[in-house]
Every structure is written in C-alpha cells, then in structure tokens.
Amino acid sequence: MEQLSRKNFPHELQVGASAPAETGIVHIGLAQFHRAHAAVATAQALEAEPGPWGIVGVASHNHKIVDAMQKQDGLYSILQLTPHGESVQVVDVHRKFLVAADDPQAVIDAIAQPQHKIVTITVSEHGYHKDPRTGDLNLEDPEVKDDVAGNPPVTTIGLIARGLEKRFKESGAPITILSCDNVQSAGTQTHMLVLQFLKAAGAPDELTQWIEKSVTFPNSMVDRIVPGTTDATREAVERIAGFHDDVPVPAEEFTMWVIEDKFAAGRPAWEHATGVIFSDEVEKYEVVKLRLLNGSHSLISYLGGLDGRDTIPASRTQPFVEECVRNALYDEYLPSIDLPHGFDPDAYIAQLFERWTNFSLGDKTARVGSDGSVKLLQRIPEPSIRLLKQGIMPQQMALTAAAWICCVCPPAGFAPGAIADAMVEPKRDALRAAVEAAGAQTTRDHVMAIMRGGFFPDDLVQYDAFNERVAELADIIVTKGVRSAAAEACRTRLAKF
C-alpha cells in the first residue's frame, strides 16, 4: 500500500484548504486531539479566507508523530467514525516540526519570531504543572525548579515564558497564547502561570508590563472525542482511502470549539469552521463541558473499568452505570452550573448519551480514566462543596473519587483488573507513598491517607463526612463489588448527612 504523501495526495478527501508555506501559528502538543480539532478548524478557516496560518507543530518529546508526518510531507488523515458509517479526511496545515525535548531553544525561537501570531497548546491537564491544593504553579516541582533556574525549559509554561521573554527583547510584537486543553478558564490560568513563572525567575517589571499590554490569553472550550490510534485505525484508512498513513487520527463526528475573541495580532477565520462559536460566555461553556461531559466521562470510565468493560460504550450501556451518571448529572453537576444564554441542558445531555454510545468509535475505558489525579480536581470539588455546604452528601462525586482510588491505587489485597491497571496515573507512586507513610491497615485508612494527602483541595477535604463517604464506598467496592457500591450511592441520593 502506497504511503500518504504529496505524490499521491487525494485532494477529493481533503478537509478545508492547504496552508501556505508561511507559518503563523506555533502549536505545542502534536498529539491526537490537536490534529482532530484545531488543525481541522484551521484548514476549514483557510478555505473560507486564505491567510498566513501554516502551523509549526511541536511535539513535547515523542518523535513518532513528527517523524511520520515529516515522511508524509506534513499530511495525515482523520478517520471519522459514526454509528452510520466511516469516512476519511486528509489535513494539510502543518509546515514545520520540532521536538521540544530535543531542542527547546528552537521552540523558544519560534515563539519569539514576529511572524508567529498565535501559540496554541494541547498538553493535557497535567502539562501545566499546577499545585493541586492551590492551583498555582508548582514551584516545588523539580522540572519547574530547573526551568525557573534558567536551564533549557522542559515544561510548557517554561517554554512559553522564555519565548515571550525573547520576543519582548527582540521585537515586542503582539501575540496570543491560546490554550486548547480541558482546563477551566484555560486562558486565564495560563496567563497566571506564565506570570508566576516569570516572577519566580526574577523577570523585570518591563516584561510583565509588556505581557499585560501586548499578549492575550483567550479562554476557550474544546470538545471532540478522539481515541488512540491503533492498527485497526490504519487498516480502516487503507481500506477506505487506498493509502497507508502511519499516524491517522480516529474521531467522532461531533466537534465544538467555543472561543473568546481576544487576539492580539489576528487569527484565522475560525468562525467558518464546523462547530466553532465565538462567545463572551466561554467560561460558562467550559464548566458545562468539564462537568457534564468530562466529569461524567470519568465516572463512566472508573465504574466501567472496575466492571471489566473495555470501552466507554460498553461501560455506559450498563444500566447501573447509566443510573449513576444520570444521578450525577441531574443531582450534582447540573445544579452547580450557571448555564450559557439559551443553552438547553436536556438536549445536551441526550446528545452526550448518544456520543457515549458510539460503538464504532470504541473509545477505550483506560484512556478516559487516565490522568485522574489532575482531571478530577476540575470536575468534582465545586459541585461537591456546593452540596456539602447544604448538608447534602454528593453521592456520585464520592463514588467517582472512591472508584478512581480503587482503580489507580487499590487497597491491599484488591485487584481492580487489567483495564484499571492500564490507566495512566502520573501520581500513582505518590499515592502509594502517601498510603505507606500513613501505615494504612484497612480500606478506610487507605482512602483517608489519600483524601488527606494533598491530592484534593483543602476546601473539599475539610468535610470529614465526605472523606468518610468516599471510604465507605471504596470499602463496598473492595468487599462486594462496584455494582453494590453504585447501588448504595444511588439509594442514598441527595441524603442529608
């Protein structure tokens, strides 16, 4: 099978238009999501309105994607999977590639170059190196410490801060930093973290003043389910499109991108792309997505993983999982949200259940359950605290925490199974160390060591009743199984404590 390249570029399958040779965007985080989301929107924007918006794609450390895309002349395909069928689209917007771990200075230089007007970011929640208790930049993190000290930066915030520093010195040209991660108030958060980095690094006041005047950090909400690429993905692309692609991206049909229109130096005509909305209510859309979609996604993954369900559709279609998710949505998540103007929550929730039931997509339970120590910080504390202040126990939030603990740091003698074992948890060692330091003997001891070990914010864990409920539900998972724990959480919905 012939390799995808410019020689055999199937223009009839192209989405949007090709980017010009001139680059105007530096993107950090060249993995699946960017290539199925912002890159596609950029191609569609270029079709509507040409401009200098080629993308410099920066991988954090993974050569696989960079090497493959260079071999394929910057081309790759999207395998769109729906219950109604499959289709392939080809994207052609990346014009240069870098690997930050190999050459951080090249990334800094790219950010500083005045022709680059926008830096976009998809590095996942844990890529921001925030302190889970305060939300500030974790200045005790060894990588952050090294970056602040002036070593070649390895963190995303360090790369951006040093790039802005060089840009200020060399040209002072305005630029926009646009986070496309599932981080609440992502632009505001990125702005804060960059300033905290520069302050810790002893940057001059003039640099900070320039950033406040010439650099914008729009908030945005991103939404498209993008599973991992497998051999089956490659085989499907070959069957449908007739070429071999080393790095195709599987994705659902649905896509949404809500953006705050605050760009310091221009932008692509993204308003012409599918699913893009410019709004001054971005933060409301963010909360809707982070809680209703992402929070429920986490609950589905942990319950499904403990029940031996390999995919999200297989998990979500278990009646006990659906009951828990509906209770979480209507009892705990939805009442905690100030909805955007004209937003229909019932229609949105109905659409969520359809998306979670896309067996063609086959999104892996372990993928969705990964990085829970970072994801859950944005999903369960505020809805939980809202109810706890009223003397009501947030049963499904407690169940989410209990199921996460049982998946990624199970109590002694409990084996959560292969699906849970496959979940990537960056704090797995730290969780285990907290349990060992506490000398935990029982499931309750185990859970309490984690709940009080700095993994959740103080505002939440000050409620001993919540910690105890998490421990009770974890004990039920260990002794009677996840279905019994789910039944208990549903039986006591909205109960006073």
C-alpha distance (Angstrom), angle and dihedral (degrees) to the residues before:
residue distance angle dihedral
M1 . . .
E2 3.82 . .
Q3 3.82 117.2 .
L4 3.80 117.9 -114.1
S5 3.82 108.6 -102.2
R6 3.78 141.8 132.7
K7 3.78 89.0 -83.0
N8 3.80 92.0 65.0
F9 3.82 99.9 21.5
P10 3.84 104.3 155.5
H11 3.81 99.6 -142.2
E12 3.79 91.9 -174.5
L13 3.82 88.0 68.1
Q14 3.79 95.6 47.1
V15 3.79 118.7 122.0
G16 3.80 112.1 -141.9
A17 3.80 118.0 -31.1
S18 3.79 136.5 -45.2
A19 3.78 117.2 -97.1
P20 3.79 118.8 -117.1
A21 3.79 121.3 -111.2
E22 3.79 89.3 -100.8
T23 3.80 113.8 91.7
G24 3.78 123.5 -146.0
I25 3.82 102.1 161.4
V26 3.81 129.6 63.2
H27 3.79 111.2 -161.1
I28 3.82 121.0 -163.4
G29 3.80 114.1 -158.8
L30 3.80 110.1 40.4
A31 3.78 97.1 -166.9
Q32 3.79 133.4 117.4
F33 3.78 102.8 -65.5
H34 3.79 99.7 53.3
R35 3.80 91.5 48.4
A36 3.82 92.4 51.9
H37 3.79 95.9 41.1
A38 3.82 126.5 24.1
A39 3.81 93.4 21.6
V40 3.80 90.9 54.0
A41 3.80 91.1 47.0
T42 3.80 89.5 50.7
A43 3.81 91.6 52.3
Q44 3.81 90.2 51.1
A45 3.81 91.3 46.6
L46 3.81 90.8 52.2
E47 3.78 90.4 53.0
A48 3.81 89.9 55.6
E49 3.80 96.3 40.1
P50 3.82 122.4 8.7
G51 3.78 117.5 -138.7
P52 3.82 145.5 145.4
W53 3.79 94.3 -74.9
G54 3.78 106.5 128.3
I55 3.81 111.4 144.1
V56 3.79 129.9 -122.9
G57 3.80 101.6 -148.8
V58 3.81 114.5 -148.4
A59 3.79 119.6 -167.2
S60 3.78 114.1 -160.6
H61 3.82 94.4 -136.2
N62 3.80 109.5 -39.5
H63 3.80 113.5 111.9
K64 3.78 93.8 -177.0
I65 3.80 97.0 80.9
V66 3.80 94.6 38.1
D67 3.80 93.8 49.0
A68 3.79 92.5 46.8
M69 3.79 95.1 47.5
Q70 3.79 92.0 47.3
K71 3.80 89.2 51.4
Q72 3.81 88.2 50.3
D73 3.83 94.0 49.5
G74 3.80 90.9 -108.8
L75 3.80 93.7 -55.3
Y76 3.79 127.5 128.6
S77 3.77 137.4 157.7
I78 3.78 137.8 -118.5
L79 3.81 115.3 -141.3
Q80 3.79 103.4 -154.2
L81 3.80 111.0 -156.8
T82 3.80 121.8 -165.9
P83 3.81 134.7 158.2
H84 3.81 85.8 -106.1
G85 3.78 98.4 54.3
E86 3.80 148.6 -66.0
S87 3.78 132.7 -77.5
V88 3.81 137.5 175.2
Q89 3.79 127.8 -137.2
V90 3.81 127.3 -176.1
V91 3.82 121.7 -140.9
D92 3.82 123.4 -155.4
V93 3.80 111.7 178.9
H94 3.83 107.3 104.3
R95 3.79 115.1 96.4
K96 3.80 105.9 168.4
F97 3.81 135.7 23.0
L98 3.79 134.8 -151.7
V99 3.81 136.0 175.6
A100 3.80 109.2 -142.8
A101 3.80 95.6 -155.7
D102 3.81 90.4 56.1
D103 3.79 99.0 43.8
P104 3.80 115.2 9.6
Q105 3.79 90.3 166.4
A106 3.80 90.2 62.4
V107 3.80 89.1 56.1
I108 3.81 91.2 48.3
D109 3.80 89.1 49.6
A110 3.80 91.5 50.2
I111 3.80 92.1 52.2
A112 3.80 89.6 48.7
Q113 3.79 96.1 50.3
P114 3.83 107.5 105.0
Q115 3.82 94.8 -139.3
H116 3.78 87.8 67.6
K117 3.79 107.4 85.6
I118 3.81 102.0 172.5
V119 3.80 136.5 36.3
T120 3.81 112.5 -161.6
I121 3.80 123.4 -166.8
T122 3.81 135.8 -156.6
V123 3.79 107.5 162.9
S124 3.85 98.2 132.6
E125 3.76 125.1 -112.8
H126 3.80 97.1 -68.0
G127 3.81 91.1 54.0
Y128 3.81 91.1 79.0
H129 3.83 95.9 66.1
K130 3.80 94.8 -138.3
D131 3.77 124.8 169.6
P132 3.84 104.9 -112.0
R133 3.80 92.8 -143.3
T134 3.80 100.0 48.0
G135 3.80 105.5 19.2
D136 3.82 89.2 -130.3
L137 3.79 125.9 122.9
N138 3.79 107.4 -72.7
L139 3.79 99.5 -119.9
E140 3.81 89.6 177.9
D141 3.79 92.0 62.8
P142 3.82 107.4 108.8
E143 3.81 93.0 -134.1
V144 3.81 92.2 49.7
K145 3.82 90.2 46.7
D146 3.78 91.2 53.2
D147 3.80 92.4 47.5
V148 3.80 93.0 48.5
A149 3.82 89.8 49.4
G150 3.79 90.0 60.9
N151 3.79 102.4 -99.5
P152 3.82 117.5 140.2
P153 3.81 100.8 -73.0
V154 3.78 121.6 -109.3
T155 3.82 98.7 175.1
T156 3.78 124.3 81.0
I157 3.80 92.6 -125.2
G158 3.80 89.8 49.8
L159 3.81 92.2 51.3
I160 3.79 92.3 49.2
A161 3.80 94.4 44.8
R162 3.80 92.8 49.5
G163 3.80 90.9 44.3
L164 3.79 91.4 52.9
E165 3.79 90.0 46.3
K166 3.81 90.9 55.7
R167 3.81 92.7 43.3
F168 3.80 90.2 53.5
K169 3.80 91.7 51.4
E170 3.79 96.2 45.2
S171 3.80 108.5 36.1
G172 3.78 113.0 -14.3
A173 3.81 87.8 -141.1
P174 3.82 114.1 163.1
I175 3.80 119.4 -107.6
T176 3.80 140.9 175.8
I177 3.82 126.0 -129.9
L178 3.80 108.8 -155.7
S179 3.80 119.4 -172.5
C180 3.81 113.7 -155.8
D181 3.81 95.9 -176.9
N182 3.78 131.7 113.9
V183 3.79 91.5 -100.1
Q184 3.79 119.1 129.9
S185 3.83 110.0 -113.9
A186 3.77 85.7 0.3
G187 3.79 95.7 179.3
T188 3.78 93.7 47.4
Q189 3.81 90.0 46.3
T190 3.81 93.4 49.2
H191 3.81 90.9 48.6
M192 3.80 90.6 52.0
L193 3.81 94.2 46.8
V194 3.81 93.2 49.3
L195 3.80 91.2 51.1
Q196 3.81 91.3 47.3
F197 3.80 90.0 50.7
L198 3.80 92.8 50.5
K199 3.79 92.6 46.2
A200 3.81 91.0 51.8
A201 3.80 89.0 47.7
G202 3.81 91.5 54.0
A203 3.80 96.3 -113.5
P204 3.82 116.2 176.7
D205 3.79 121.3 -101.2
E206 3.81 89.5 -117.0
L207 3.81 90.0 66.4
T208 3.79 92.4 51.2
Q209 3.79 91.0 47.8
W210 3.81 90.9 51.2
I211 3.82 90.8 50.7
E212 3.80 91.0 51.3
K213 3.82 90.2 50.8
S214 3.81 104.7 34.9
V215 3.82 108.8 23.7
T216 3.80 123.4 71.1
F217 3.80 127.6 -163.9
P218 3.82 108.0 -163.6
N219 3.77 119.4 -164.5
S220 3.79 116.2 -125.2
M221 3.78 139.0 178.5
V222 3.80 118.1 -143.5
D223 3.78 127.3 -166.4
R224 3.79 132.8 175.7
I225 3.78 127.7 115.7
V226 3.80 107.8 -123.1
P227 3.82 116.5 176.0
G228 3.77 125.3 -164.2
T229 3.80 122.1 -78.3
T230 3.80 116.4 -105.7
D231 3.79 136.4 176.8
A232 3.80 86.2 -95.9
T233 3.82 88.5 60.0
R234 3.80 91.0 53.6
E235 3.80 92.0 45.5
A236 3.80 91.6 51.2
V237 3.82 91.4 51.1
E238 3.81 90.0 50.5
R239 3.80 91.7 49.1
I240 3.81 95.4 47.2
A241 3.80 103.3 33.5
G242 3.79 104.0 25.7
F243 3.82 98.4 -126.6
H244 3.80 136.8 90.0
D245 3.82 118.5 -113.6
D246 3.79 118.2 -174.2
V247 3.82 93.4 -160.1
P248 3.80 111.6 30.7
V249 3.79 117.7 159.8
P250 3.83 121.6 -134.6
A251 3.80 114.1 -147.8
E252 3.76 143.3 163.6
E253 3.80 119.9 -110.2
F254 3.82 94.6 -114.1
T255 3.79 116.8 90.2
M256 3.80 131.9 168.0
W257 3.80 134.4 174.9
V258 3.80 121.3 176.8
I259 3.80 112.3 -169.9
E260 3.77 136.4 -174.5
D261 3.82 106.0 -129.4
K262 3.81 97.7 -128.7
F263 3.80 107.5 126.8
A264 3.78 119.6 156.3
A265 3.81 98.2 -161.3
G266 3.82 108.1 20.7
R267 3.79 132.9 -81.1
P268 3.80 142.6 -141.4
A269 3.80 116.8 -80.6
W270 3.79 90.3 -98.0
E271 3.81 91.3 158.8
H272 3.83 86.2 79.7
A273 3.82 93.0 57.7
T274 3.78 123.9 98.4
G275 3.80 113.5 -89.5
V276 3.82 97.0 4.1
I277 3.80 118.2 137.3
F278 3.79 125.8 178.7
S279 3.79 108.1 -150.6
D280 3.78 143.1 158.3
E281 3.83 87.7 -140.1
V282 3.80 96.6 67.0
E283 3.79 94.2 128.7
K284 3.81 90.5 56.3
Y285 3.80 90.7 51.8
E286 3.80 88.8 47.2
V287 3.79 92.3 55.4
V288 3.81 91.1 47.1
K289 3.78 90.8 54.1
L290 3.81 98.2 39.2
R291 3.79 92.6 51.7
L292 3.80 108.2 27.9
L293 3.80 97.8 37.5
N294 3.80 106.6 20.5
G295 3.80 97.9 34.2
S296 3.79 91.9 49.1
H297 3.80 90.1 43.6
S298 3.80 88.8 58.5
L299 3.80 92.0 49.6
I300 3.82 91.0 49.0
S301 3.80 91.2 49.9
Y302 3.81 97.2 49.4
L303 3.80 95.5 43.3
G304 3.79 91.1 43.3
G305 3.78 93.2 45.5
L306 3.79 92.0 52.7
D307 3.82 88.8 47.0
G308 3.80 92.0 53.8
R309 3.81 96.7 -109.1
D310 3.79 111.9 149.9
T311 3.80 99.4 -162.4
I312 3.79 136.6 40.3
P313 3.84 92.8 -117.6
A314 3.81 90.5 51.5
S315 3.81 89.2 49.5
R316 3.79 98.6 43.2
T317 3.82 93.4 50.0
Q318 3.80 92.2 60.1
P319 3.84 104.1 104.4
F320 3.82 93.2 -134.9
V321 3.81 90.8 53.9
E322 3.79 92.8 48.2
E323 3.81 91.4 50.2
C324 3.80 91.7 51.6
V325 3.80 92.6 46.8
R326 3.80 93.9 48.8
N327 3.80 90.0 49.3
A328 3.79 90.3 48.7
L329 3.79 91.9 49.3
Y330 3.79 99.3 46.1
D331 3.83 102.0 29.6
E332 3.78 102.5 36.8
Y333 3.80 116.6 10.0
L334 3.79 105.4 37.8
P335 3.83 97.4 48.6
S336 3.82 88.9 53.5
I337 3.82 94.4 59.5
D338 3.80 131.2 88.1
L339 3.80 96.3 -146.6
P340 3.82 124.1 -139.1
H341 3.78 117.0 -103.5
G342 3.82 111.6 -77.2
F343 3.80 93.8 4.9
D344 3.83 115.4 153.0
P345 3.83 107.1 -150.2
D346 3.80 95.8 -174.1
A347 3.80 92.1 53.8
Y348 3.81 90.7 46.2
I349 3.81 92.4 50.2
A350 3.79 91.6 47.8
Q351 3.80 88.3 52.5
L352 3.81 90.4 49.5
F353 3.78 92.1 56.4
E354 3.81 89.7 50.0
R355 3.82 90.8 51.2
W356 3.81 92.2 47.4
T357 3.82 89.0 52.4
N358 3.82 95.1 57.1
F359 3.81 99.2 124.6
S360 3.80 89.5 175.2
L361 3.80 89.4 64.1
G362 3.81 91.8 47.8
D363 3.80 94.6 -166.2
K364 3.80 108.3 -162.5
T365 3.79 118.7 -114.3
A366 3.81 91.2 -142.7
R367 3.81 92.1 55.0
V368 3.79 93.4 53.3
G369 3.81 91.8 44.6
S370 3.81 93.5 53.1
D371 3.84 123.3 107.2
G372 3.80 91.5 20.5
S373 3.81 94.5 153.3
V374 3.80 88.0 66.9
K375 3.80 101.0 32.0
L376 3.79 97.2 50.7
L377 3.81 91.8 55.4
Q378 3.80 88.8 69.6
R379 3.77 96.8 40.3
I380 3.78 114.3 43.7
P381 3.85 111.2 26.9
E382 3.82 101.5 72.4
P383 3.83 97.6 42.5
S384 3.80 88.2 45.9
I385 3.81 95.4 48.5
R386 3.80 91.4 47.9
L387 3.82 91.0 59.3
L388 3.79 95.6 37.1
K389 3.80 89.6 57.6
Q390 3.82 86.4 58.3
G391 3.80 92.3 50.0
I392 3.83 91.4 -108.0
M393 3.78 121.4 130.4
P394 3.85 113.4 -128.8
Q395 3.78 94.3 -138.0
Q396 3.78 98.6 -177.9
M397 3.79 93.4 46.0
A398 3.79 88.7 52.3
L399 3.80 89.7 47.2
T400 3.81 90.5 51.1
A401 3.81 90.8 53.4
A402 3.81 92.7 44.8
A403 3.80 93.6 48.6
W404 3.82 91.5 46.9
I405 3.82 91.0 52.7
C406 3.80 91.7 47.9
C407 3.82 90.3 50.2
V408 3.80 102.1 46.2
C409 3.81 104.3 22.7
P410 3.80 105.8 20.1
P411 3.79 121.4 -168.8
A412 3.79 116.5 -102.3
G413 3.79 112.6 -73.0
F414 3.81 95.0 17.0
A415 3.81 118.7 112.3
P416 3.82 111.3 -164.2
G417 3.80 93.9 -168.4
A418 3.78 139.1 -114.2
I419 3.81 96.4 -61.8
A420 3.79 93.2 55.6
D421 3.80 90.1 42.8
A422 3.82 88.9 57.0
M423 3.82 92.9 56.8
V424 3.79 110.8 109.4
E425 3.81 109.8 -128.7
P426 3.82 115.8 178.2
K427 3.81 91.7 -163.9
R428 3.79 97.3 46.4
D429 3.80 92.4 114.1
A430 3.80 92.5 45.1
L431 3.81 90.9 50.2
R432 3.78 91.5 51.2
A433 3.81 91.2 46.4
A434 3.82 90.9 53.1
V435 3.80 90.6 51.9
E436 3.80 92.5 47.8
A437 3.80 92.8 46.8
A438 3.80 89.7 53.8
G439 3.79 91.4 51.1
A440 3.80 90.7 -128.9
Q441 3.80 113.6 -160.5
T442 3.79 101.6 169.3
T443 3.79 136.1 37.7
R444 3.78 88.5 -104.6
D445 3.81 91.4 53.5
H446 3.79 89.4 47.5
V447 3.80 94.4 52.0
M448 3.81 93.9 42.8
A449 3.80 90.6 53.5
I450 3.80 89.1 56.5
M451 3.80 97.4 41.0
R452 3.81 91.0 50.5
G453 3.79 95.5 35.6
G454 3.80 99.0 88.8
F455 3.79 97.7 -94.9
F456 3.80 93.5 113.6
P457 3.83 128.3 41.3
D458 3.79 119.2 -89.0
D459 3.81 91.2 -121.8
L460 3.79 88.5 67.0
V461 3.80 103.8 36.4
Q462 3.80 92.3 49.4
Y463 3.81 84.2 80.5
D464 3.79 101.8 83.9
A465 3.80 90.1 -172.3
F466 3.80 89.9 62.8
N467 3.81 92.8 49.2
E468 3.79 89.8 49.0
R469 3.81 91.3 50.0
V470 3.79 91.5 51.7
A471 3.80 88.4 50.8
E472 3.82 92.4 48.5
L473 3.79 92.7 51.1
A474 3.80 92.0 45.6
D475 3.80 89.3 52.1
I476 3.81 90.0 52.4
I477 3.82 90.0 50.7
V478 3.80 90.1 51.4
T479 3.80 97.3 44.2
K480 3.81 104.4 30.4
G481 3.79 107.0 14.0
V482 3.77 138.3 -102.0
R483 3.80 94.5 -75.6
S484 3.79 90.9 59.2
A485 3.80 91.0 49.4
A486 3.81 90.8 49.7
A487 3.80 91.0 49.7
E488 3.80 90.5 51.0
A489 3.82 92.2 49.9
C490 3.80 91.1 50.1
R491 3.80 93.5 44.7
T492 3.79 91.7 57.4
R493 3.84 98.8 40.8
L494 3.80 114.0 156.0
A495 3.80 91.3 1.0
K496 3.78 119.3 159.4
F497 3.78 118.8 -118.4
